[in-house]
């Protein structure tokens, strides 16, 4: 018997990838302080929190960080 519910849940989780602060900092070679400052300045929108209250970043946040870094390097 095939459990279709499990497949749906797994597909949903895959599309809703969330990233921890350390993953973001390592990926973009930035400090936690820089990341948190961008959030407090409003450059990053809708940063989520997990059940512990820790920040979790979405694919949309990754796009925002890429944009911020391009703008800062351009001038």
Secondary structure, DSSP 4 states (H G I P E B T S, - for coil): ---HHHHHHHHHHHHT--EEHHHHHHHHT--HHHHHHHHHTTSS---EE-TTS-EEE-HHHHHHHHHHHHHHHH-
